[in-house]
Structures are given as structure tokens and as C-alpha cells.
């Protein structure tokens, strides 16, 4: 097996974590951060900029035209006063719609990022409100998304009004493309199609979502590809990737972007600042997991290292009250998911199980919504099948890798583990390792790959349920022996 490529000596290049006003919370963390800061300052040469994975800067060299086509920048009309209800929109709006839209966009903004508590504020989000005032296609797309969202909360199907606004948005986009309108590939047109695509997948209409996704892909290719969205004011590049990835996880189809020329080099572990820290080496059971993973396909090993590095970054940011940068967060989302989704190991049960386990774990970090568990049906089915195959075909799987795989799947995509063969495998494995407290289990899981902020609550519930079952079984066995 080819060896994973050695990280380049550019670890201090990545400005990923910003300090909040509160600063680090413990002396050891402050010491590590000071050490990292001084290492960067002690280098005489300037720190190079972090290459963009989504724009093709890292591992590939593609011509890029970052500018938006001439004439596609639309100016926002002035609002009348400061009340959004008095804003002049490009189409007729009922007063209740304005309030519903504002509430909906605020919900989406918070729900999109499970990491919101440690993500630095993203000033670009305001542009998504501003677009409502300058583009009718985007306005109707958001009205559709809003109406469909509230219909879902009520437990009803999308209303006739919601469908009407969806069709209006699609017709406007189609007219722009058919007429060769210069706004056909504008930021706001792309934003409209992203909104329609995201809404379709969120509400489980995969057929419509796939059609929207294909249309979005064609528009972005007409624009010049994902790289043409580099540095856009609205964060369109990352949102386009997000819906593409959601489409792939939901349907089992390959992502449309990055089908060719993908870089398999390590990305995060090469550049993240935590690479300059000196974390303690893995111990005991974790060493067994690391040694097992290191023997897998070298591309998978590089992704494992990146995702493990990101988990450490997330824990460090949370513990020291630091903040992650949105751009870096999205670059990591793309680099991890696209590489995992463009791999397939039909001839190796171990590689395929670890690949899908990492996808499930990464989805909880980058793609799940806060308070809403997205049903990535195909990922759930594929992971369960891969774990069954792993159990039947591989004898030397480290027990803590089994625990991590089942826990990651349970936190992410499995709807119900209790009463299934997965529950029995988890219980048997926990009994085998002899762990008795959540603190012990958590410490080992963190050594494998774990983010406290996201995984502690559901992970603890999974563990304690297992401990309750094991205690009950032990009590029954004891009574039977006495009898």
C-alpha cells in the first residue's frame, strides 16, 4: 500500500481559529496557544495563504476567473425606513410573508451549523436577506422554502401557494437561460436554485431535488465552474457544495462536483495550526485503532488524519473559547466529504466500513441541521450493510473501532439501534473492553475521533442505555445461577 503523503511544512499558514474576548479558559491551553503563536512569529518568511480546496488551488492547478460576469451585479433598492415590512420587494408580498421569511431565514441560519457556538460570525449572511429585495427568482424561491417549512411543522404537505411560488421561481430562471440573459448565471440566480434544491432535499422530495441539482450544476458550469464563485460575497460556493453533498448522501448518487482531478493529499493535517501543538501520543486501545486504520488504503488514511485533526481543532476551540472561521470550516467540509464520496471499496469490508463511518461522523459536523435530523437514507442503508459485512468478514477489528463506528452511525443516521443486531454487537463489544463509566468511554472515543460539543449528549445516552442492558443481563444471570 502506498504510504500517506508526508505533510508539507506549512502548518502555520492556516489562520483557522480566532480568539474571542473571553480568551482561553485554562493554563495548559494558553501555553499551547502561546507556543503556536510564537512558532509562527519566529519564522522569518511570510506565512503563505491557505489554498482553497473548493476552488482547485490545492493539489490541482486550474485556470480561474473569479469575477462575476459583467452586468450581473445587481444593486439593492433602498428600504423605506428601518422596518423590513416597509421594504420595497421586486414582486408583491403579503405582510405575513415578510415576517415568515425573516423568521425562516433566521431559523435556517442557526440550524445550518451545529458548530454555531464556536463559529465566528459570518457577515455575508446579511446578503441573503438583501437578495430578497433585488431578485424576483430568489424571492419566490425563498417564499416557497418558507411555506414548505411551516407546512412541514404543521404536518401537512406543501400548499398550493408554496408550489405556485416554486414554479414562478423556476420560470424566471428558465426564461433567463433561454434568452441568454446575462443574469442567467448571476449570484442571485444561483442562490435561487440553491434554495429550491435545499428545500426539496430537506422535505424529502428527492426527485425534484435531483432535477434542481442538475440545473444548478449546469448553471455553475456556464458561469465557469465552482472556481468562478471564489470569494463571492454570498458564500454561494460553499452552499452549492453543501446541496451537492446532501444530494449524494440522500440518493447514493456520486456528487456532481469534483468528479475529475480530485486531490487525495492530506489537506487539514497539512495546514491546520494544531499540527504545531504536541498532543500526547495515543494510548492503549486507541493505538490499536490507529494501527488498524494506518493499514487501510492510503487515500482513506489521509482523510482519517484530516477528520481526526478537525475533531481536535473543534475540541480545542470549544475548551479555550476560540472561534473557527467559516471559510476554513467550509473548505474542510468539501475536502473531507468529496474525497470520501468519490471512493468505493467493494473488495474490502474494512475500508468500506471506515469510509462510511467517517461519512456518518462528518455529516454530524458539517451537514446535519440543529434540531432537525436529516434523513440521509442511502448513507444509513449503506453503513448498516457495511457494518454487517465487517462483522462477518473481518476478525481483527479493534473493539473500540467497532464502538466508534456504531456510535457514529447512531448519532448521525441510524433511526433505531435498540433491539437490532447492532445493539447486540455494541453490548458485546462494550462488555469485552470492560469499560464501566461514561468518562472512561468518552476518553477513549476522543482518542479515536469525537467532538464533545456535538457528540457527548447523544453518545452518553447510547452508552448508558448499553450499560443498563448489560446490568440487567448480569442480574438475570446471577438470579439464574442462584436458582
TILOMI-128358 format. One record per atom (N, C-alpha, C): residue in three letters; x, y, z. Coordinates in steps of 0.2 Angstrom, whole numbers, plus 5000, padded with zeros to 4 digits. Layout:
BEGIN
AlaXYZ
...
This chain:
BEGIN
Unk500449945000
Unk500050005000
Unk500450065000
Unk500350114995
Unk500750174996
Unk500650215002
Unk501250245004
Unk501250275011
Unk500850345010
Unk500450365015
Unk500150435015
Unk500750485014
Unk500550535010
Unk501050585009
Unk501250625015
Unk501850645016
Unk502050675021
Unk501850745021
Unk501550775027
Unk501350845027
Unk501850895025
Unk501650945021
Unk502150995019
Unk502251045026
Unk502851075026
Unk503051115031
Unk502751185031
Unk502051185031
Unk501651255030
Unk501151255036
Unk501251225041
Unk500751215046
Unk500551285049
Unk500951335049
Unk500751395052
Unk500351445047
Unk500251415041
Unk499951455036
Unk499251465037
Unk498951425041
Unk498151425041
Unk497951465047
Unk497651525046
Unk497351565051
Unk496651535052
Unk496551485056
Unk495851455057
Unk495451475063
Unk495851485068
Unk495451505075
Unk495651575077
Unk495151605078
Unk495151675081
Unk494951675088
Unk495251715092
Unk495151725099
Unk494551765101
Unk494151745105
Unk493551795107
Unk493851835113
Unk493351875115
Unk493551925121
Unk493751895127
Unk493451835128
Unk493551795134
Unk494151765135
Unk494451735129
Unk495151705129
Unk495151635131
Unk495751605131
Unk495751535134
Unk495551525141
Unk495351465143
Unk495051455149
Unk495451415154
Unk496051395152
Unk496451355156
Unk497251365154
Unk497651365159
Unk498351375158
Unk498651335153
Unk498551275153
Unk498851225148
Unk498651245141
Unk498051265140
Unk497851285133
Unk498151345131
Unk498251395136
Unk498551455135
Unk499251445133
Unk499651395136
Unk500351385135
Unk500351355128
Unk499951315126
Unk499951285119
Unk499851335114
Unk499351385115
Unk499251435110
Unk499751485110
Unk500051505115
Unk500651545115
Unk501251515111
Unk501351445112
Unk501851415109
Unk501751415101
Unk501151405099
Unk500951405092
Unk501051475089
Unk500851525093
Unk500951595090
Unk501651615090
Unk502051595094
Unk502751615094
Unk503151575088
Unk502851515087
Unk503151475082
Unk503051515075
Unk502451535074
Unk502351575068
Unk502751635068
Unk502851675073
Unk503151735073
Unk503951725072
Unk504151675075
Unk504951655074
Unk505151645067
Unk504651625063
Unk504851615056
Unk504951685052
Unk505451685049
Unk505651755045
Unk505251765039
Unk505151705035
Unk504751715029
Unk504051725030
Unk503751755026
Unk502951775027
Unk502551705027
Unk502051705030
Unk501651645030
Unk501151645024
Unk501251595020
Unk500851595014
Unk500051585015
Unk499651605011
Unk498951605012
Unk498751525011
Unk498151515015
Unk497951445015
Unk497651435008
Unk497851385004
Unk497551374997
Unk496851344998
Unk496451364993
Unk495651344993
Unk495651274990
Unk495351234993
Unk495151164991
Unk494651164986
Unk494051204987
Unk493551214983
Unk493651244976
Unk494151294976
Unk494251324970
Unk494851294966
Unk495051234969
Unk495551204965
Unk496251224966
Unk496451264971
Unk497151284972
Unk497551234975
Unk497251184979
Unk497651134982
Unk497651074979
Unk498251054977
Unk498350984973
Unk498250994966
Unk497951044963
Unk497751054956
Unk497851124954
Unk497951134948
Unk498151194945
Unk497651214939
Unk497151244941
Unk496651264936
Unk496651334934
Unk496451354928
Unk496351424927
Unk495751454930
Unk495751504933
Unk495251534937
Unk495051604935
Unk494351614934
Unk494151684933
Unk493651694938
Unk493951734943
Unk493551744949
Unk493051794949
Unk493051834944
Unk492551894943
Unk491851864941
Unk491351894943
Unk490651884941
Unk490551914934
Unk490251884929
Unk490151904923
Unk489851974923
Unk490152014918
Unk489952084918
Unk489252104918
Unk488952144922
Unk488252164922
Unk487852124926
Unk488152074930
Unk487752034934
Unk487652054941
Unk488052104943
Unk487952134950
Unk487452184950
Unk486952164954
Unk486352204955
Unk486352244961
Unk486152304961
Unk486152354967
Unk485452344970
Unk485552344977
Unk484952334981
Unk484552404982
Unk483952404981
Unk483552464982
Unk483552484989
Unk483452544990
Unk483352574997
Unk482752545001
Unk482852535007
Unk482252525011
Unk481852585013
Unk481252585014
Unk480852645017
Unk480952635024
Unk481352675027
Unk481452675035
Unk481852615036
Unk481752595043
Unk482152535045
Unk481752475046
Unk481152475045
Unk480652415046
Unk480652375040
Unk480852315040
Unk480852275034
Unk480152265031
Unk479652275035
Unk478952265032
Unk478852325027
Unk479252375028
Unk479152435023
Unk479652435017
Unk480052375017
Unk480452365011
Unk480152365004
Unk480352384999
Unk480152384993
Unk480452314989
Unk480052264988
Unk480252204985
Unk480152204978
Unk480452164974
Unk480352154967
Unk479752124965
Unk479352104969
Unk478652074967
Unk478152084973
Unk477552074972
Unk477052094978
Unk477152044983
Unk477152064990
Unk477252024996
Unk476652045001
Unk476351995003
Unk475852005009
Unk476252015015
Unk476052055020
Unk476352075026
Unk476552015030
Unk476151965030
Unk476351905034
Unk476951865031
Unk476951865024
Unk477551835021
Unk478251865023
Unk478251925024
Unk478851965026
Unk479051935033
Unk478651935038
Unk478851905044
Unk479051835044
Unk478651795040
Unk478851725040
Unk479451715037
Unk479651755032
Unk480351745028
Unk480851765033
Unk480751815037
Unk481351835041
Unk481451785047
Unk480851755049
Unk480951705054
Unk481251645052
Unk481051625046
Unk481351565042
Unk482051575041
Unk482251625038
Unk483051635037
Unk483451635043
Unk483151665049
Unk483451665055
Unk483551595058
Unk483051555057
Unk483051485059
Unk483551445055
Unk483551455048
Unk484051425044
Unk484751445046
Unk484851505047
Unk485551525048
Unk485851495054
Unk485451485059
Unk485651455066
Unk485651375065
Unk485151345061
Unk485151275060
Unk485651245056
Unk485951285051
Unk486451255046
Unk487051235049
Unk487251265055
Unk487851255058
Unk487851225065
Unk487951165066
Unk487951135073
Unk488551165077
Unk489051195074
Unk489551225077
Unk489451295078
Unk488851325078
Unk488751395078
Unk489051425084
Unk489051395090
Unk489351425096
Unk490051435095
Unk490451405091
Unk491151415091
Unk491351435084
Unk490851455079
Unk491051485073
Unk491051565073
Unk491551595070
Unk491551665070
Unk490951695066
Unk490651755068
Unk490151775064
Unk490251785057
Unk489751765053
Unk489851775046
Unk489451835043
Unk489851885042
Unk489451945039
Unk489151935033
Unk489351885029
Unk489051885022
Unk488251865023
Unk488051835029
Unk487351815029
Unk486851865028
Unk487051935029
Unk486651985028
Unk486451995020
Unk486951975016
Unk486751975009
Unk486251935007
Unk486051875010
Unk485551835009
Unk484851865010
Unk484851915015
Unk484251955016
Unk484152005010
Unk484752035009
Unk484752085004
Unk484552064997
Unk484652004995
Unk484551974989
Unk483751974988
Unk483351964993
Unk482651964993
Unk482352034989
Unk482752084990
Unk482552154988
Unk482752164981
Unk483152124978
Unk483452134971
Unk483352084966
Unk483052024968
Unk482951974963
Unk482351934964
Unk481851934959
Unk481251904960
Unk481251824960
Unk481751804956
Unk481851724956
Unk482051704963
Unk482451734966
Unk482751724973
Unk482151734978
Unk481751784977
Unk481251804982
Unk480751744982
Unk480551724976
Unk480051674975
Unk480251604978
Unk480951594977
Unk481251534979
Unk481251524987
Unk481351584990
Unk481351584997
Unk480651585000
Unk480151614997
Unk479451614999
Unk479251534999
Unk479451504993
Unk479251434993
Unk479551394999
Unk480251405000
Unk480551365005
Unk480251385012
Unk480051445013
Unk479751465019
Unk479051435020
Unk478651435015
Unk477951405015
Unk478051325016
Unk478451295013
Unk478551225014
Unk478851205021
Unk479251245024
Unk479551235030
Unk478951235035
Unk478551285035
Unk477951295040
Unk477451245039
Unk477351215033
Unk476951165031
Unk477151095034
Unk477851095034
Unk478151035037
Unk478051035045
Unk478151095048
Unk478051095055
Unk477251085057
Unk476851095053
Unk476151085054
Unk475951015052
Unk476450975049
Unk476250905047
Unk475850895041
Unk475850955037
Unk475450945031
Unk475950955025
Unk475650935019
Unk476050945013
Unk476151015011
Unk476551025006
Unk476651095003
Unk476051125000
Unk475851185002
Unk475251215000
Unk475251234992
Unk474651244990
Unk474651264983
Unk475051334982
Unk475051374987
Unk475351434987
Unk476151424986
Unk476351374990
Unk477051364990
Unk477251344983
Unk476951294980
Unk477051264974
Unk477051324968
Unk476551364969
Unk476551424965
Unk477151464965
Unk477451484970
Unk478051524971
Unk478651484968
Unk478651414969
Unk479251374966
Unk479151384959
Unk478651374956
Unk478551374948
Unk478751444946
Unk478551494949
Unk478751564947
Unk479451574947
Unk479851544952
Unk480551554953
Unk480851514947
Unk480651454946
Unk480951414940
Unk480751444934
Unk480251474933
Unk480051504926
Unk480551564925
Unk480651604930
Unk481051664929
Unk481751644927
Unk482051584931
Unk482751564929
Unk482751534922
Unk482251494920
Unk482251464914
Unk482251524908
Unk481851574909
Unk481751624904
Unk482451664904
Unk482851674909
Unk483451704909
Unk483951664905
Unk483951594906
Unk484451554902
Unk484251544895
Unk483551544893
Unk483351534886
Unk483551594882
Unk483451654886
Unk483551714882
Unk484351744882
Unk484751704885
Unk485451724886
Unk485551784890
Unk485051794894
Unk485151854899
Unk485751844903
Unk486051904904
Unk486751904907
Unk486651884915
Unk485951894917
Unk485851874924
Unk485751794925
Unk485751764920
Unk485651684920
Unk486151654925
Unk486751674925
Unk487251644929
Unk487451694935
Unk487051744937
Unk487251784942
Unk487151754949
Unk487451794954
Unk487451764960
Unk486751754963
Unk486351794961
Unk485651794964
Unk485251734961
Unk485351724954
Unk485051664951
Unk485251604954
Unk485951594955
Unk486251534958
Unk485951524965
Unk485851584969
Unk485651574975
Unk484951554975
Unk484551574970
Unk483851544970
Unk483751474969
Unk484251444964
Unk484151374963
Unk484451334969
Unk484951364972
Unk485251334979
Unk484651324984
Unk484251374984
Unk483651374989
Unk483151324987
Unk483051324981
Unk482551274979
Unk482751204980
Unk483451194978
Unk483751124979
Unk483751104987
Unk483951144991
Unk484051134998
Unk483351115001
Unk482851154999
Unk482151145001
Unk481951074999
Unk482051054993
Unk481750994990
Unk482050934994
Unk482750934996
Unk483050884999
Unk482850885007
Unk482750945009
Unk482550945016
Unk481850915017
Unk481450925013
Unk480750895013
Unk480650835010
Unk481250795008
Unk481150735006
Unk480950724999
Unk480850774995
Unk480650764988
Unk481350764984
Unk481550694983
Unk482250684980
Unk482250694973
Unk481650674970
Unk481550684963
Unk481650754960
Unk481250804964
Unk481350874962
Unk482050894964
Unk482250874970
Unk482950894972
Unk483450874967
Unk483450824964
Unk483950794959
Unk483850844952
Unk483250854950
Unk483250904944
Unk483450974946
Unk483350994952
Unk483651064954
Unk484351064954
Unk484651004957
Unk485351004957
Unk485750994951
Unk485450964946
Unk485650954939
Unk485651024936
Unk485151064937
Unk485051134934
Unk485551174937
Unk485651174944
Unk486151214947
Unk486851194945
Unk487051134944
Unk487651114941
Unk487851144934
Unk487351144930
Unk487351174923
Unk487451244923
Unk487151284928
Unk487151354928
Unk487851374930
Unk488151334936
Unk488851354938
Unk489351334933
Unk489251284929
Unk489751264924
Unk489751324918
Unk489151344917
Unk489051404912
Unk489451464915
Unk489451474921
Unk489751534925
Unk490551524924
Unk490751464924
Unk491451454924
Unk491651404929
Unk491251364932
Unk491451314937
Unk491451344944
Unk491551304949
Unk491551324956
Unk492051374957
Unk492651364954
Unk493151414955
Unk492951484953
Unk492451494949
Unk492251564947
Unk491851594952
Unk491651554957
Unk491251584963
Unk491751594969
Unk492451594968
Unk492951604973
Unk492851674976
Unk492851684982
Unk492751754985
Unk492151784984
Unk491551744983
Unk490951784982
Unk490651814988
Unk490251864987
Unk490051894993
Unk489551864997
Unk489251814994
Unk488651774997
Unk488851705000
Unk489451684999
Unk489551615001
Unk489251564997
Unk489151584991
Unk488751534986
Unk489151474985
Unk489851474984
Unk490251424983
Unk490151364988
Unk490151384994
Unk490051334999
Unk489351305000
Unk488851344998
Unk488151324999
Unk488051274993
Unk488351294987
Unk488251244981
Unk488551174983
Unk489151174986
Unk489451114988
Unk489051074993
Unk488751114998
Unk488351085003
Unk487751045000
Unk487351074995
Unk486751044992
Unk486950984988
Unk487550994985
Unk487850934981
Unk487950874985
Unk488250894991
Unk488450834996
Unk487850804999
Unk487350845000
Unk486750825003
Unk486350774998
Unk486350794992
Unk486050754986
Unk486450694986
Unk487050684987
Unk487450624986
Unk487250574992
Unk487250604998
Unk487150565004
Unk486450545004
Unk485950575001
Unk485250555002
Unk485050504996
Unk485350514990
Unk485150474985
Unk485650414983
Unk486350424986
Unk486850374984
Unk487150384977
Unk486950444974
Unk487250464968
Unk487950494969
Unk488450494965
Unk489050524966
Unk488950604965
Unk489350644969
Unk489250714969
Unk489450734961
Unk489050794960
Unk489250814953
Unk489850854952
Unk490050894958
Unk490650924958
Unk491250884959
Unk491850904957
Unk492450864958
Unk492450794956
Unk492150784950
Unk492150714948
Unk492850694945
Unk493250744943
Unk493850734940
Unk494350774943
Unk495050754943
Unk495550784945
Unk495650804953
Unk495350764957
Unk495250774964
Unk495950764967
Unk496150804972
Unk496750794976
Unk496650744982
Unk497050694982
Unk497050644988
Unk497550664993
Unk497850714992
Unk498350734998
Unk497950755004
Unk498350745010
Unk498050775016
Unk497950845015
Unk497450875018
Unk497350945017
Unk497350985024
Unk496950955029
Unk496950995035
Unk497550985039
Unk497750915040
Unk498350905044
Unk498950935042
Unk498950955035
Unk499550985032
Unk499551055034
Unk498951095035
Unk498951165036
Unk498651185043
Unk498351145046
Unk497951165052
Unk498451185058
Unk498351245062
Unk498851265067
Unk498951215072
Unk498451165073
Unk498551125079
Unk499151075077
Unk499351075071
Unk499951025069
Unk500551045073
Unk500551115075
Unk501151135078
Unk501151125086
Unk500551105088
Unk500551085095
Unk500851015096
Unk500950995102
Unk501250925103
Unk500750885108
Unk500250865105
Unk499750825109
Unk500050755111
Unk499850735117
Unk500150665119
Unk499950615114
Unk500450565113
Unk500350515109
Unk499750465111
Unk499450435106
Unk498850395108
Unk499050335112
Unk498650315117
Unk498750265122
Unk498350205121
Unk498550155123
Unk498150095124
Unk497750075119
Unk497050075120
Unk496550045115
Unk496650095109
Unk496750155109
Unk496750205104
Unk497350185099
Unk497950165102
Unk498450135097
Unk498250085093
Unk497850035096
Unk497649985092
Unk497150005086
Unk496750055087
Unk496350085082
Unk496750115076
Unk497250155079
Unk497750195074
Unk498050145070
Unk498350095073
Unk498750045069
Unk498350005064
Unk497749995065
Unk497249965061
Unk497150005055
Unk496950075056
Unk496750125051
Unk497350135047
Unk497950135049
Unk498550155045
Unk498650105040
Unk498450045041
Unk498549995036
Unk498049995030
Unk497550035030
Unk497050045025
Unk497250085019
Unk496850095014
Unk497050125008
Unk497350195010
Unk497850215007
Unk498250275009
Unk497850335008
Unk497350335003
Unk496950395002
Unk496450405008
Unk496250345011
Unk495750345017
Unk496150365023
Unk496750345023
Unk497150365029
Unk497250435029
Unk497350475024
Unk497450545023
Unk496850575026
Unk496250555024
Unk495650585026
Unk495550575033
Unk495650515036
Unk495650495043
Unk496050545047
Unk496650565045
Unk497050605048
Unk496750675048
Unk496450695042
Unk496150765042
Unk495550775047
Unk495150725047
Unk494550725051
Unk494750725058
Unk495250685060
Unk495450675067
Unk495750745069
Unk496150775064
Unk496450845066
Unk495850895067
Unk495350895063
Unk494750935064
Unk494450925070
Unk494350865072
Unk494050855079
Unk494450885084
Unk495050875084
Unk495550905089
Unk495450985089
Unk495351015083
Unk495351085082
Unk494651105085
Unk494151065084
Unk493451085087
Unk493451085094
Unk493751035097
Unk493851025105
Unk494251085108
Unk494751095104
Unk495251155107
Unk494851215107
Unk494551235101
Unk494151295101
Unk493651295106
Unk493251245107
Unk492751245112
Unk492951255119
Unk493551215121
Unk493851225128
Unk494151285129
Unk494451325124
Unk494851385125
Unk494451445123
Unk493751435121
Unk493351495119
Unk493651525113
Unk493851495109
Unk494051515102
Unk493551515097
Unk493651535091
Unk493151535086
Unk493451505079
Unk493051465076
Unk493351445069
Unk493051485064
Unk493451495059
Unk493251535053
Unk492851505048
Unk492351535046
Unk491851505041
Unk492151475035
Unk492551515032
Unk492851495026
Unk493251435027
Unk493651425032
Unk494051365033
Unk493651305035
Unk493051325039
Unk492551265040
Unk492251235034
Unk492151285029
Unk491851255023
Unk492351225018
Unk492951245018
Unk493451215014
Unk493551145017
Unk493551135024
Unk493651065027
Unk493051025025
Unk492451055025
Unk491851015023
Unk491950985016
Unk492151025012
Unk492151005005
Unk492750955004
Unk493350965007
Unk493850925006
Unk493750855009
Unk493450845014
Unk493350785018
Unk492750745014
Unk492150775013
Unk491650745010
Unk491750725003
Unk492050764999
Unk492050744992
Unk492550684991
Unk493150684995
Unk493550634994
Unk493250564996
Unk492850575002
Unk492550505004
Unk492050484999
Unk491650534996
Unk491150514992
Unk491350484985
Unk491950504983
Unk492250484977
Unk492650424978
Unk492650394984
Unk492950324985
Unk492450274985
Unk492650214984
Unk492250154985
Unk492650094986
Unk492550054991
Unk492949994992
Unk492549924992
Unk492349904986
Unk491849844986
Unk492249784988
Unk492949784987
Unk493349724988
Unk493649724995
Unk493449775000
Unk493749775006
Unk493249805011
Unk493049755015
Unk492549765020
Unk492749825025
Unk493449815027
Unk493649865032
Unk493749935030
Unk493949945024
Unk494050005021
Unk493350045020
Unk492850005017
Unk492250025016
Unk491850045022
Unk491950005027
Unk491550025034
Unk491850085037
Unk492550095037
Unk492850155039
Unk492650215035
Unk492650205028
Unk492450265024
Unk491750285026
Unk491250245026
Unk490550265028
Unk490550285035
Unk490950255040
Unk490850285046
Unk491150355047
Unk491650375043
Unk491850435043
Unk491350485040
Unk491050465035
Unk490550505031
Unk489950515037
Unk489750465040
Unk489250475045
Unk489450525051
Unk490050515053
Unk490350565058
Unk490450635055
Unk490650645049
Unk490750705046
Unk490050745045
Unk489550705043
Unk488950735042
Unk488650765049
Unk488850745055
Unk488550775061
Unk488950835062
Unk489450845059
Unk489850905060
Unk489650965055
Unk489650945048
Unk489650985043
Unk488950995040
Unk488550945040
Unk487950935036
Unk487250935039
Unk487250905046
Unk486650905049
Unk486450975052
Unk485750975052
Unk485451045055
Unk485351035062
Unk485451095066
Unk485251095073
Unk484551085074
Unk484351035078
Unk483651025080
Unk483250985075
Unk483550975069
Unk483150935064
Unk483650885061
Unk483450815062
Unk483950765060
Unk483750745052
Unk484150765048
Unk484050755041
Unk484150675040
Unk483750655035
Unk483750585034
Unk484150565028
Unk484750555029
Unk485150535024
Unk485150455023
Unk484550435019
Unk484350365019
Unk484850325016
Unk485150345010
Unk485650295007
Unk486250285011
Unk486450335015
Unk487050335019
Unk486850285025
Unk486250295028
Unk486150245033
Unk486050175031
Unk485750165025
Unk485750095022
Unk486450065021
Unk486850105018
Unk487550085016
Unk487950065022
Unk487950115027
Unk488350105033
Unk488150035037
Unk487450025037
Unk487249965041
Unk487549905037
Unk487449905030
Unk487649845026
Unk488449835027
Unk488849895027
Unk489549885028
Unk489749865035
Unk489349885040
Unk489549855047
Unk489349785047
Unk488849765044
Unk488649695044
Unk489249645041
Unk489449675035
Unk489949645031
Unk490649645035
Unk490749695039
Unk491349705043
Unk491349645048
Unk490749645052
Unk490749595057
Unk490849525055
Unk490549505049
Unk490549445046
Unk491249425043
Unk491649475040
Unk492149455036
Unk492849475039
Unk492849515044
Unk493549535047
Unk493549525054
Unk494049485056
Unk494149455063
Unk494549505068
Unk494949545065
Unk495449585069
Unk495249655070
Unk494549675070
Unk494349745070
Unk494449765078
Unk494849815079
Unk494949835086
Unk494249855089
Unk494149835095
Unk493449845098
Unk493249915099
Unk493749955100
Unk493550025101
Unk493350065094
Unk493650035088
Unk493450055082
Unk492650035081
Unk492549975083
Unk491849955082
Unk491349995086
Unk491550015092
Unk491150055097
Unk491050125093
Unk491650155090
Unk491550215087
Unk491150215081
Unk491250165077
Unk490850155071
Unk490050155072
Unk489850115077
Unk489150115079
Unk488950175082
Unk489350205087
Unk489150265090
Unk489050325085
Unk489550325080
Unk489450375075
Unk488850375070
Unk488750305069
Unk488150295065
Unk487450315069
Unk487450295075
Unk486850305079
Unk486750385080
Unk487350425081
Unk487250495082
Unk487050525076
Unk487250495070
Unk487150535064
Unk486550505060
Unk486450445058
Unk485950425053
Unk485550365055
Unk485750325060
Unk485350265062
Unk484750295066
Unk484150265064
Unk483550295067
Unk483450255074
Unk483550195074
Unk483450155080
Unk483950095080
Unk484350095085
Unk484850035086
Unk484549985091
Unk484150005096
Unk483949965101
Unk483549905098
Unk483649845100
Unk483349785098
Unk483549755091
Unk484149785089
Unk484449765082
Unk485049725084
Unk485349695078
Unk485949665079
Unk486549715081
Unk486449775078
Unk486949825080
Unk486949835088
Unk486449835091
Unk486349845098
Unk486749785101
Unk486649725099
Unk486949675102
Unk487749675101
Unk487949695095
Unk488649695094
Unk488949755098
Unk488649805099
Unk488849865103
Unk488949835111
Unk488449805113
Unk488449775120
Unk488949725121
Unk489049685116
Unk489549635117
Unk490249665117
Unk490349715113
Unk490949745112
Unk491149785119
Unk490649825121
Unk490749855127
Unk490949815133
Unk490549755133
Unk490749705139
Unk491449675138
Unk491649675132
Unk492349645130
Unk492849695133
Unk492749755132
Unk493349805133
Unk493249825141
Unk492749805144
Unk492749815151
Unk492649885154
Unk492449925150
Unk492349995152
Unk491650005156
Unk491650045162
Unk491150045166
Unk490850115167
Unk491150165165
Unk490950235166
Unk490950275159
Unk490550325159
Unk490550365153
Unk491150405152
Unk491450425158
Unk492050455157
Unk492650425154
Unk492650355156
Unk493150315153
Unk493050305145
Unk492450295143
Unk492250285136
Unk492350345132
Unk492150405135
Unk492250465132
Unk492950485130
Unk493450465135
Unk494150475134
Unk494450435129
Unk494250375128
Unk494450335123
Unk494150355116
Unk493550375116
Unk493250395110
Unk493550465107
Unk493750505112
Unk494050565110
Unk494750555107
Unk495050495109
Unk495650475106
Unk495650455099
Unk495050425098
Unk494850395091
Unk494650455087
Unk494050485088
Unk493850545084
Unk493150565088
Unk493150625091
Unk492550635095
Unk492550715096
Unk491950745095
Unk491950815096
Unk491450825102
Unk491650845108
Unk491250855114
Unk490650895113
Unk490650945110
Unk490150995109
Unk489550955105
Unk489650915100
Unk489150885096
Unk488950815098
Unk489450785101
Unk489350715102
Unk489250685109
Unk489450725114
Unk489350705121
Unk488650685123
Unk488250725122
Unk487550715124
Unk487250655121
Unk487250645114
Unk486950585111
Unk487350525113
Unk488050535113
Unk488450475114
Unk488450445121
Unk488350495126
Unk488250475133
Unk487550435134
Unk487050455130
Unk486450415131
Unk486450345128
Unk486850345122
Unk486950275119
Unk487350235124
Unk487850255127
Unk488250215132
Unk487850195138
Unk487550245141
Unk487150225147
Unk486650175146
Unk486250185140
Unk485750135138
Unk486150065138
Unk486750065135
Unk487049995134
Unk487249975141
Unk487450015146
Unk487649995152
Unk487049965156
Unk486449995155
Unk485849975158
Unk485649905156
Unk485749895150
Unk485549825147
Unk486049775150
Unk486749795150
Unk487249745152
Unk487149735160
Unk486949785164
Unk486749775171
Unk486149725172
Unk485649735168
Unk485049695168
Unk485249625166
Unk485649615161
Unk485849545159
Unk486249515164
Unk486649545168
Unk487049525173
Unk486649505179
Unk486149545181
Unk485749525186
Unk485249465185
Unk485049455179
Unk484649395177
Unk485149335177
Unk485749345175
Unk486149285175
Unk486349265182
Unk486449315187
Unk486549305194
Unk485949265197
Unk485349285196
Unk484749255199
Unk484749185196
Unk484849175190
Unk484849105187
Unk485349065190
Unk485949085191
Unk486449045195
Unk486249025202
Unk485949075205
Unk485749055212
Unk485149005213
Unk484749015207
Unk484148965207
Unk484448895206
